[in-house]
């Protein structure tokens, strides 16, 4: 299981894990960070679609910090979609996130 905010770096890590015969990737939970959680969830689904891994579950996690506010996104490094503007060039997923959020 990977808990992540899929920006450029995490998308690469997901790709490595999803394509490795040595990793039993079963689920990804998404959180806010480099982009809002709506976008990071879409990013995770698109990266998994690119890897041909529609069997990996994706569940939405935290939308904000538990304690301290996080007012800024890393748009200067990761673009407004977290993937440097490349999210729309990835395949559209054929499925959606799990109905049950990761935090329940």
PyMOL commands that set and color helices and strands:
alter all, ss='L'
color gray80, all
select helices_A, chain A and resi 8-19+37-50+75-78+87-89
alter helices_A, ss='H'
color red, helices_A
select strands_A, chain A and resi 2-4+27-30+57-60
alter strands_A, ss='S'
color yellow, strands_A
deselect
rebuild
show_as cartoon
